[in-house]
């Protein structure tokens, strides 16, 4: 297996989620697939995609918190990634963040559905989309040329987010919610931000 794939699939945080996903899929398939279970899985894909956008835009790009502990957390989750965008140790979401978030989404879903099996299928969709997010993010920051025009464009928009203006192009796995919420722009219409590489400075300077 080429190193570029090993670095992704055998990174502990990614590998752990892969094992969880395979376990969930195996249990759901063994229990017997139904249209309801497939629908729950697809809903999980959509919910994570929306969560990805909202989290990236409103949490990862929040103004620097005054609390030292919260600042340390947000620096690890995202600020430092903008400073060192190609650092592999900062590229993936840590398990201490991703697992609790998956659990909360699954728990809210369970409250409404009251079915462990359907919730497990929904969780499979969440985990699958998380892995897709991690893979698209990984490709965007590694010397890999996507094979499709769409993949190349998606990589370009993420690079623009890091080096052109951090206030646009929040979608990593897909541009759907950028389009819906108006943060998908033509790069020629967007000014270069002075804080794209250092989000912590936005506390003191303008983002334009």
C-alpha positions in Angstrom: 0.0 0.0 0.0 1.5 3.4 -1.0 2.5 5.7 1.9 -0.2 8.3 1.0 -2.9 5.7 1.7 -1.2 4.3 4.8 -0.9 7.7 6.3 -4.7 8.0 6.0 -6.2 4.6 6.7 -3.8 3.7 9.5 -3.9 7.0 11.3 -5.3 6.0 14.7 -8.2 8.4 14.7 -9.3 7.4 11.2 -8.7 3.6 11.8 -10.8 3.7 15.0 -13.8 5.2 13.2 -13.4 2.7 10.3 -13.6 -0.2 12.8 -16.7 1.4 14.4 -18.3 1.8 11.1 -17.6 -1.7 9.9 -19.0 -3.0 13.2 -22.2 -1.0 12.9 -22.7 -2.0 9.2 -22.1 -5.7 10.1 -24.7 -5.6 12.9 -27.3 -3.8 10.8 -26.8 -6.1 7.8 -27.0 -9.2 10.0 -30.2 -7.9 11.5 -31.8 -7.6 8.1 -31.7 -4.5 5.8 -35.0 -2.6 5.4 -35.8 0.6 3.5 -36.2 2.3 6.9 -32.6 1.4 7.9 -31.3 2.5 4.5 -33.2 5.8 4.9 -31.7 6.3 8.4 -28.2 5.7 7.0 -28.8 8.3 4.2 -30.2 10.8 6.8 -27.1 10.3 8.8 -25.0 11.3 5.8 -27.1 14.5 5.4 -27.1 15.4 9.0 -23.3 15.0 9.3 -22.8 17.1 6.2 -24.9 19.9 7.7 -23.1 19.5 11.0 -19.8 19.7 9.2 -20.7 23.1 7.7 -22.2 24.6 10.9 -19.3 23.3 13.1 -16.6 24.6 10.7 -18.2 28.0 10.3 -19.5 28.8 13.7 -17.3 26.8 16.1 -14.0 26.2 14.5 -14.0 29.8 13.2 -15.3 31.5 16.4 -13.6 34.5 17.6 -10.7 33.6 20.0 -12.3 32.8 23.4 -11.0 34.6 26.5 -10.9 31.4 28.6 -7.4 29.8 28.3 -8.6 26.2 28.3 -11.2 26.9 25.6 -8.6 28.7 23.5 -6.3 25.7 23.8 -9.0 23.4 22.6 -10.0 25.6 19.6 -6.3 26.0 18.7 -5.9 22.2 18.5 -9.1 21.7 16.7 -8.6 24.3 14.0 -6.6 27.5 14.6 -3.3 25.7 14.5 -4.4 23.8 11.4 -4.6 27.2 9.6 -1.2 28.1 10.8 0.3 24.8 9.7 -2.2 23.5 7.1 -0.1 20.6 5.9 0.9 19.2 9.4 -0.5 15.7 9.5 -0.7 15.8 13.3 -3.3 18.6 13.0 -5.2 17.3 9.9 -7.6 14.9 11.5 -10.3 15.5 14.1 -9.2 14.0 17.4 -11.3 11.2 18.8 -11.9 13.1 22.0 -13.9 15.6 19.8 -15.4 13.4 17.1 -16.7 10.5 19.2 -18.7 12.7 21.7 -20.2 14.6 18.8 -21.2 11.5 17.0 -22.8 10.2 20.3 -24.7 13.4 20.9 -26.2 13.4 17.3 -27.1 9.7 17.7 -28.6 10.3 21.2 -30.8 13.1 19.9 -31.9 10.8 17.0 -32.7 8.0 19.4 -34.9 10.2 21.6 -37.2 10.7 18.6 -37.0 7.2 17.0 -36.7 5.0 20.1 -35.0 2.2 18.2 -31.5 1.0 18.7 -31.2 -0.6 15.3 -32.4 2.4 13.4 -30.2 4.7 15.4 -27.2 2.4 14.7 -27.9 2.7 11.0 -28.2 6.5 11.3 -24.9 6.5 13.2 -23.3 4.5 10.4 -24.3 7.3 8.0 -22.7 9.8 10.4 -19.5 7.8 10.6 -19.4 7.2 6.8 -19.7 11.0 6.2 -17.1 11.7 8.8 -14.6 9.5 7.0 -15.5 11.1 3.7 -14.9 14.5 5.3 -11.5 13.3 6.6 -10.5 11.8 3.2 -11.5 15.0 1.3 -9.6 17.1 3.9 -6.6 14.8 3.7 -6.5 15.0 -0.1 -6.8 18.8 0.0 -3.6 19.1 2.0 -1.5 16.3 0.5 0.3 16.2 -2.8 -2.5 14.2 -4.4 -4.3 15.3 -7.6 -8.0 14.2 -7.5 -9.0 12.2 -10.6 -12.3 14.0 -11.3 -12.9 17.7 -12.2 -15.2 18.0 -9.3 -12.6 16.6 -6.9 -10.0 19.0 -8.2 -12.4 21.9 -7.8 -13.3 20.9 -4.3 -9.7 20.7 -3.4 -9.1 24.2 -4.9 -12.0 25.7 -2.8 -10.5 24.3 0.4 -7.1 25.8 -0.5 -8.8 29.1 -1.1 -10.3 28.9 2.3 -6.9 28.5 3.8 -4.9 31.0 1.7 -7.4 33.4 0.1 -10.1 34.1 2.7 -11.2 32.0 5.7 -14.7 33.4 5.7 -15.8 31.4 2.6 -15.7 27.8 1.3 -16.5 26.0 4.6 -17.6 22.8 3.0 -14.8 20.3 2.9 -16.7 17.1 1.8 -19.2 19.0 -0.4 -20.3 22.5 -1.4 -24.0 22.1 -0.8 -24.4 24.2 2.3 -21.9 26.8 1.2 -24.3 27.2 -1.8 -27.3 27.4 0.4 -25.9 29.9 2.9 -24.0 32.1 0.5 -20.4 31.2 1.4 -19.6 29.7 -2.0 -18.0 32.6 -3.9 -16.1 33.2 -7.1 -12.5 33.7 -5.9 -12.2 36.8 -8.1 -15.0 38.5 -6.0 -13.3 37.8 -2.7 -10.6 39.9 -1.1 -7.5 38.3 0.3 -7.8 38.1 4.1 -4.9 39.1 6.3 -6.0 36.5 8.9 -6.5 33.4 6.8 -3.3 31.9 8.1 -3.8 33.0 11.7 -7.3 32.9 12.9 -6.3 34.0 16.4 -5.5 37.5 15.1 -9.1 38.1 14.2 -9.6 39.2 17.8 -7.6 42.3 17.0 -7.9 42.8 13.3 -10.5 43.0 10.6 -11.2 39.8 8.5 -11.0 41.6 5.2 
